[in-house]
């Protein structure tokens, strides 16, 4: 899986299964954003919208559980 970690000027920093790699931001779709899951096929990059949404939803859910857990601990002190 390849995910956009961040942008540093004209460079896109990608997190891959084998580590971190940098590519020119111009090689990505114009609407590419941090956190998007990418597909590389036939020499070009595209956004895997379904995988991106699933990943964002999973992260949002985990964050919500963590916040709720932290809130409950704080109220018991």
C-alpha positions as CSV (number, residue, x, y, z in Angstrom):
1,X,0.0,0.0,0.0
2,X,1.3,3.5,-0.8
3,X,0.1,6.5,1.2
4,X,0.9,10.2,0.8
5,X,2.6,11.0,4.1
6,X,3.2,14.7,3.3
7,X,4.2,17.3,0.8
8,X,7.5,19.2,1.0
9,X,7.3,21.9,-1.7
10,X,7.3,20.1,-5.0
11,X,8.1,16.7,-3.4
12,X,5.5,14.2,-2.3
13,X,6.7,11.9,0.5
14,X,5.1,8.5,0.2
15,X,4.9,5.8,2.8
16,X,5.1,2.4,1.2
17,X,5.3,-1.2,2.5
18,X,9.1,-1.1,2.1
19,X,9.7,2.4,3.6
20,X,9.6,6.0,2.6
21,X,10.1,7.3,-0.9
22,X,10.0,10.8,-2.5
23,X,8.5,11.6,-5.9
24,X,7.7,14.8,-7.8
25,X,4.3,16.1,-6.7
26,X,3.5,16.8,-10.3
27,X,3.4,13.1,-11.0
28,X,0.3,12.7,-8.7
29,X,-3.3,13.7,-9.5
30,X,-4.0,17.4,-8.9
31,X,-6.4,16.6,-6.1
32,X,-4.1,14.3,-4.3
33,X,-4.0,15.0,-0.5
34,X,-2.1,13.9,2.5
35,X,-3.4,10.5,3.7
36,X,-4.6,9.4,0.2
37,X,-4.0,5.8,-0.7
38,X,-2.3,5.6,-4.2
39,X,-2.3,3.1,-7.0
40,X,0.6,3.0,-9.4
41,X,-0.5,1.4,-12.7
42,X,0.9,1.5,-16.2
43,X,3.3,4.4,-15.4
44,X,0.9,6.7,-13.6
45,X,-0.5,7.4,-10.1
46,X,-4.2,7.5,-9.2
47,X,-6.1,7.8,-5.9
48,X,-7.7,4.6,-4.6
49,X,-10.8,6.5,-3.3
50,X,-12.4,3.4,-1.6
51,X,-9.2,2.5,0.2
52,X,-8.6,6.1,1.2
53,X,-12.1,6.5,2.6
54,X,-11.9,3.1,4.5
55,X,-8.5,4.1,6.0
56,X,-9.7,7.6,7.0
57,X,-12.8,6.1,8.6
58,X,-10.8,3.6,10.5
59,X,-8.4,6.3,11.8
60,X,-11.2,8.5,12.8
61,X,-12.9,5.7,14.7
62,X,-9.6,4.8,16.5
63,X,-9.1,8.5,17.5
64,X,-12.6,8.8,18.8
65,X,-12.2,5.6,20.9
66,X,-8.8,7.0,22.3
67,X,-10.4,10.4,23.1
68,X,-13.3,8.7,24.9
69,X,-11.0,6.4,26.8
70,X,-8.9,9.4,27.9
71,X,-12.0,11.4,28.9
72,X,-13.2,8.6,31.1
73,X,-9.9,8.3,32.8
74,X,-9.8,12.0,33.5
75,X,-13.3,12.0,35.1
76,X,-12.4,9.2,37.5
77,X,-9.3,11.0,39.0
